[in-house]
Amino acid sequence: MGLLTYLKSLFILQLLMGFVFVVSGLIINFIQLCTCVLWPFNKQLYRRINCRLSYSLWSQLVMLLEWWSGTDCTLYTDQATVDSFGKEHAIIILNHNYEIDFLCGWTMCERYGILGSSKVLAKHELLKVPLIGWTWYFLEIVFCKRRWEEDRDTVFKGLDALKDYPEFMWFLLYCEGTRFTEKKHEISMQVAESKGLPRLKYHLLPRTKGFTTTLQCLKGTVSAVYDVTLNFKDQQTPTLLGIVQGKKYKADLKIKRFPVEEIPEDEKECASWLHKLYQEKDALQEHYHKEGSFPGPTIIPPRRLWTLLNFLFWATLLLSPLINFAYGVAVSGSPLLIIGFLLFLIGASIAIRRLIGVTEVNKTGSSYGNPEAKKQN
C-alpha cells in the first residue's frame, strides 16, 4: 500500500473532510437564508448569488470524486455536442443504477461551468435532509411526493418559475423514478408486459409523466435534451463511501443530444418517444457489457482546479480553529472536556455516515413495488 493510499484510508482524515463539508454547508445555508431579503427587490441577483453559494458546497463532493479518489470520467460523444455544453438550457436524462450516478452528473456540470445552476426533480423527503435539501430549497428545486394528484400544481408552478432563470441550467431527470434493483426490475417488467412494451434488461420502465411535464413547462426555455447512459469499467459498483475512502473508479458516459424540435409535442407521442429512447439505452448497455465500452468517439474533459481550491479555502478556514481547540482540550487534562470532545467526534461521524446513507441503493426509502408502503403513503 502506497503512502497516499494509506493516508486516504485513515478515518481521521475522512472525518475532517466530513467536518469541513458539514460546517461549511451550514454556513452556506445561513448565508442563503440571509439572501432571501433580496428576492422581493432583485430576484435575478438572488439567483446568481445562490448559484455560486451552492457551487461552493456541491463542488466539495466533486472534489472528492475528481481529486481525492482520482475517478476518471470519459465522455462518448462528438465534438459538436460537447461544444453546446454550458451554452443552453437542457434536460438531462440519466440512468439510475449507481449510488454515485448523481455525482458523475455533477462532475459533468462542473467541468462545463453549470454545477451551481443545475436542477433536479427531487423527492419531497430530501427537503428534510440537512445541507442537501436545504440548499436545494434556496435553489428553487422542484420537490414532489410522487403522487401526481398532489404534485400537479406544485410541479407546474415550480417549473414555470424557472423559465426566466438567468444562468444556463441543466435539469436532471431520473425517468425510472428510483434506483435499479433486481426486485424493482422484476416488478417493472411485469408492468411493461401488461402494457405491451418490450422488456428492458438494464433499466426500469421509465415513468413518462415527469418527462412530458418538464418538457411541456420549459418549452421555449429548454433547447435540447441530453440522453446520458452511465456505466463503469470492469463491472465496478462504486459507492459514495468508496469515494470517501479514496477508491478510484472509471466512469464512462454515452451522451446524445436531441434538439427539442425533434421530440413530439403530443403527450402520448412524447411518452412513446421516451420508451423508445430507453430501449436504445438498453441496447447501449448490452453493447457495453459485451465490449467493455460504448460505441463512438471519446472525449475526456479536463479537471478544473476550482473544486480543489474551493475545498482548500474551507479547510483552511475551518480546520485551524478545530485543531487549536482539540490541542487545547488535550493539554487541559480535564476528563470532562476530553470526554465531551470525543462524544462530539462520535456524533459528527454518525451524522456524516447518515448523510452518506442517503445515497445508498438499499437505503433509498423508495416504495417502488411495495404495496404496503404505498398504502402507508
ZIPEZI-V475098 format. One line per field, one symbol per residue. phi: phi as a letter, one per 30 degrees, with the letter a starting at -180 (. if undefined). Layout:
phi: ???
//
This chain:
phi: .ddddddddddddddddddddddddddddddddddeddedcbdddeddddddddedddddddeeddcddidcbcccacdddddcdibadbcccbdccbdcdddddddddddcibddcdbaccdddddddeidddddeddiddcbcibedddedddddddddddcddcdbccdbcddiaddbddddddddddeddcicddcccbdddcddddddddddcdjcdcacccbccabdhhdbdbddddddidcbbccbdbbcbddddceddddddddedddddddddddddddddciaddjdcbcdddcdedddddddddddcdeddddddddddddidedddddddddddddddddddddddddedbdidceicedddddd
//
